[in-house]
Every structure is written in C-alpha cells, then in structure tokens.
Amino acid sequence: MAEIGVIGAGSWGIALSWLLTNNGHKVTVWSVIESEIEMLKTSHEHKDKLPGVKLQDSMQFTTDLESTCKDKDLLVFAVPSIFTRSTAKQMKDFVKEGQIITSVAKGVEENSLMRLSEIIKEEIPQSRVTVLCGPSHAEEVGKGLPTTCVAGADRKSDAEFVQNLFASDVFRVYTSPDMLGMELGAALKNVVALAAGMADGMGFGDNTKAALITRGMAEITRLGTAMGGAAETFAGLTGIGDLIVTCASVHSRNRKAGYLMGQGKSADEAMAEVKMVVEGVYSAKAALQLAKKYNVEMPIVEQVNDILFNGKTPKEALPELMMRDKKSEHSALPWKE
Ligand SMILES: NC(=O)c1ccc[n+]([C@@H]2O[C@H](COP(=O)([O-])OP(=O)(O)OC[C@H]3O[C@@H](n4cnc5c(N)ncnc54)[C@H](O)[C@@H]3O)[C@@H](O)[C@H]2O)c1
C-alpha cells in the first residue's frame, strides 16, 4: 500500500483518487476550494464533477497543501493546466528531495511554451516529475470501464513505479521514456477536438471527422517530431488514441465547445455554456507559437486560432482547409516513377 496525495479535486483528480483507493492505496485529496472539500467530506461524492461515483470512506479531503504532500510516496498533479504553475509554486516547500510527482493534466503554457512537466520541474526542482496520460475520460474511469494509459518518465524505474500504483484489472498502464511526445500529443489533441466539434456542429459527417482526426494527427506529429518527440508516440495511446477519444466522445468539453461554435455561437458564448475550462483554447495559441518557432505547417491549428481569436467563422475556415495547395499525403514517400 502506498500513501498518495492528489492535488486537485476536479473530475480527473477524483476519478484517479477513486481508482488508486480501489487499488488499496491511502489517498488524500487537496483542493484550493473550501466549499468543494466540505462537500467531499460530507457526501463522499463530487456531485458537480463526477456525480454517481461514491468515494470510499478511507479517502481524506483537505485544503491543507503541506499535509497533502508530506510523507507521500507519490503526488498526483491534477489541477487544470492553467493552474499548474501557481499550484506548483505553493507546493514547492512541502516536497522533499527526490519525491515523485505525476502530472496528469494536459496543456502547454502560452508564451513560455513549456510542457506541464517542465513547469513543475522548474517550480519544484527537487522533485522527480513523471506523466500519466492516454485516452481516459474521468466519467468512464469512475465507472470502472476498461481503460489504458501510459506512464512516462526519464527513468525507467520511475515510470514502472507509477505503472504499478495505477495498474488494475480495469486500468492497464504502459510505460514510455518519451514524455515530450506524450505531453505534446495530450495537449494538442484538444485543439483538433475543437475543430472536430465545429464540424459536428455544422452538420458534417463521419468523413469530415475522420479527415480532421487524421490530418490533425499529421500536424501534431510534424510538430512533435521536430521538437524531438518519437513518431511512435504519436501513433500510440497518448497520440492518436487520445485524439480519437476526444474528437468522438460526448464527454469532451473541447469537442462540445467546438460544436457550439459550429452552430454559430461565438467562442466566448460557447465557453460560457460549457462552464468548464476549455483547455484547447489556451493550447491553440501555444500550438501556433510552437508551429512558428519550429517552422512547421499546422493548417488546422491556424484556422482554429483564427476562429477563436480573429473573428473568423467555421464556415469561412472550411474552404481555406479544403482549397489549400494540392499535395501528396506523405511527402517523404518516394514515387516508383
Ligand atoms: N476530466 C477528464 O476526463 C480528464 C482526463 C484526463 C486528463 N484530464 C486533464 O486533467 C486536468 C484536470 O481536469 P479536470 O477534468 O479534473 O478539470 P476540472 O475542471 O474538473 O477541475 C476543476 C478543479 O480544479 C481545481 N481548481 C480550481 N481552481 C483552482 C485554482 N485556482 N488553483 C488550483 N486548483 C484549482 C478544483 O479542485 C476544481 O474542482 C486537465 O488538464 C485535463 O485535461 C482530464
């Protein structure tokens, strides 16, 4: 049995806490929001974020960050990406040398263009940072539906440590040394999910969705490999796997926000209606900045940015994607003649 601190009591933090407790570990969940902790203490259920998932009696809930971090075998970093840096700053003094942190959020920081594991390492240099991601909606993990994820780390032993803590008969965990590829795929799929949602909102069909998923993955792979990620990672669970689930699922808030925009709502109206942090909006800006920095073509990401920030409508964006210069699907493949 391990002692685990989970930082963040949103849908994902709660679903993973439930999973880890089922695996026999002692879990303490922290949130900055006092009313959220009160609700969790009294009802042992997160009625807003993960209704219907009864949390085990042994689970502890607190707003005290120091006791959440102290003497824990693992810290699971599960706040939405926009709060990663501010939360890591608050935690810094409570993390001991060599303590393992697993980042489970998805995003790239605007302007610094840093991955979340890099932000945590910068703010808490004494920690050993790992990541866990893959096609895994909280709503399904909380029901014990079969799910697969990947634990990434620089050291094999750290990845295997995380794998062993999370793995169960309903949650299969692989390992990977490619944190960069994993985190990039996880963050940028949200941008493509906005586009896939827009296509659904405009009434397009499965052909369009398949095109966006496949060409979106081509963009992410182009950028990710230019940055040093492995091509295999983008063809795996944290790449195409996560992209498929996000573009297809009713649970995806990014797809839903895109859907509303496809139906004619503005980006602000769509986000207000979704009522949750739509991380693809932040990652879209960062993705465009990365594309420029690494001189990589990302036409879908460009159009999503224009829709989000420059007043273009999804209807205006579509012909720009369809009528781009004609080209080969895989430009590196040689012709026989
Ligand atoms: N929900 C999922 O299915 C899922 C699955 C895999 C990964 N993720 C990733 O995990 C991360 C968290 O997602 P989520 O669905 O739990 O989000 P969420 O919107 O449910 O999280 C909200 C929670 O964040 C915390 N919070 C709010 N304001 C804060 C602040 N100022 N500082 C620190 N914490 C604050 C609170 O506990 C709040 O309940 C995201 O990056 C998401 O992409 C989510």
PDBQT file of the ligand as one rigid body, heavy atoms in Angstrom, charges set to zero:
ROOT
HETATM    1  N1  LIG A 401     -11.731  15.025 -16.950  1.00  0.00    +0.000 N 
HETATM    2  C1  LIG A 401     -11.103  14.090 -17.619  1.00  0.00    +0.000 C 
HETATM    3  O1  LIG A 401     -11.717  13.129 -18.106  1.00  0.00    +0.000 OA
HETATM    4  C2  LIG A 401      -9.618  14.142 -17.807  1.00  0.00    +0.000 A 
HETATM    5  C3  LIG A 401      -8.955  13.004 -18.249  1.00  0.00    +0.000 A 
HETATM    6  C4  LIG A 401      -7.592  13.059 -18.445  1.00  0.00    +0.000 A 
HETATM    7  C5  LIG A 401      -6.918  14.236 -18.186  1.00  0.00    +0.000 A 
HETATM    8  N2  LIG A 401      -7.591  15.321 -17.768  1.00  0.00    +0.000 N 
HETATM    9  C6  LIG A 401      -6.827  16.543 -17.514  1.00  0.00    +0.000 C 
HETATM   10  O2  LIG A 401      -6.732  16.714 -16.115  1.00  0.00    +0.000 OA
HETATM   11  C7  LIG A 401      -6.737  18.110 -15.795  1.00  0.00    +0.000 C 
HETATM   12  C8  LIG A 401      -7.837  18.386 -14.820  1.00  0.00    +0.000 C 
HETATM   13  O3  LIG A 401      -9.056  18.101 -15.477  1.00  0.00    +0.000 OA
HETATM   14  P1  LIG A 401     -10.439  18.017 -14.745  1.00  0.00    +0.000 P 
HETATM   15  O4  LIG A 401     -11.400  17.397 -15.684  1.00  0.00    +0.000 OA
HETATM   16  O5  LIG A 401     -10.258  17.407 -13.397  1.00  0.00    +0.000 OA
HETATM   17  O6  LIG A 401     -10.763  19.570 -14.621  1.00  0.00    +0.000 OA
HETATM   18  P2  LIG A 401     -11.891  20.252 -13.741  1.00  0.00    +0.000 P 
HETATM   19  O7  LIG A 401     -12.348  21.450 -14.495  1.00  0.00    +0.000 OA
HETATM   20  O8  LIG A 401     -12.909  19.262 -13.325  1.00  0.00    +0.000 OA
HETATM   21  O9  LIG A 401     -11.029  20.738 -12.479  1.00  0.00    +0.000 OA
HETATM   22  C9  LIG A 401     -11.514  21.727 -11.679  1.00  0.00    +0.000 C 
HETATM   23  C10 LIG A 401     -10.829  21.606 -10.342  1.00  0.00    +0.000 C 
HETATM   24  O10 LIG A 401      -9.591  22.314 -10.354  1.00  0.00    +0.000 OA
HETATM   25  C11 LIG A 401      -9.329  22.793  -9.046  1.00  0.00    +0.000 C 
HETATM   26  N3  LIG A 401      -9.102  24.251  -9.095  1.00  0.00    +0.000 N 
HETATM   27  C12 LIG A 401      -9.992  25.209  -9.454  1.00  0.00    +0.000 A 
HETATM   28  N4  LIG A 401      -9.424  26.430  -9.368  1.00  0.00    +0.000 NA
HETATM   29  C13 LIG A 401      -8.163  26.231  -8.960  1.00  0.00    +0.000 A 
HETATM   30  C14 LIG A 401      -7.076  27.113  -8.679  1.00  0.00    +0.000 A 
HETATM   31  N5  LIG A 401      -7.176  28.433  -8.811  1.00  0.00    +0.000 N 
HETATM   32  N6  LIG A 401      -5.908  26.555  -8.291  1.00  0.00    +0.000 NA
HETATM   33  C15 LIG A 401      -5.774  25.221  -8.152  1.00  0.00    +0.000 A 
HETATM   34  N7  LIG A 401      -6.787  24.336  -8.386  1.00  0.00    +0.000 NA
HETATM   35  C16 LIG A 401      -7.945  24.859  -8.792  1.00  0.00    +0.000 A 
HETATM   36  C17 LIG A 401     -10.557  22.472  -8.204  1.00  0.00    +0.000 C 
HETATM   37  O11 LIG A 401     -10.321  21.295  -7.473  1.00  0.00    +0.000 OA
HETATM   38  C18 LIG A 401     -11.641  22.243  -9.241  1.00  0.00    +0.000 C 
HETATM   39  O12 LIG A 401     -12.654  21.352  -8.861  1.00  0.00    +0.000 OA
HETATM   40  C19 LIG A 401      -6.913  18.837 -17.128  1.00  0.00    +0.000 C 
HETATM   41  O13 LIG A 401      -5.674  19.257 -17.600  1.00  0.00    +0.000 OA
HETATM   42  C20 LIG A 401      -7.498  17.792 -18.041  1.00  0.00    +0.000 C 
HETATM   43  O14 LIG A 401      -7.161  17.989 -19.399  1.00  0.00    +0.000 OA
HETATM   44  C21 LIG A 401      -8.935  15.301 -17.553  1.00  0.00    +0.000 A 
ENDROOT
TORSDOF 0
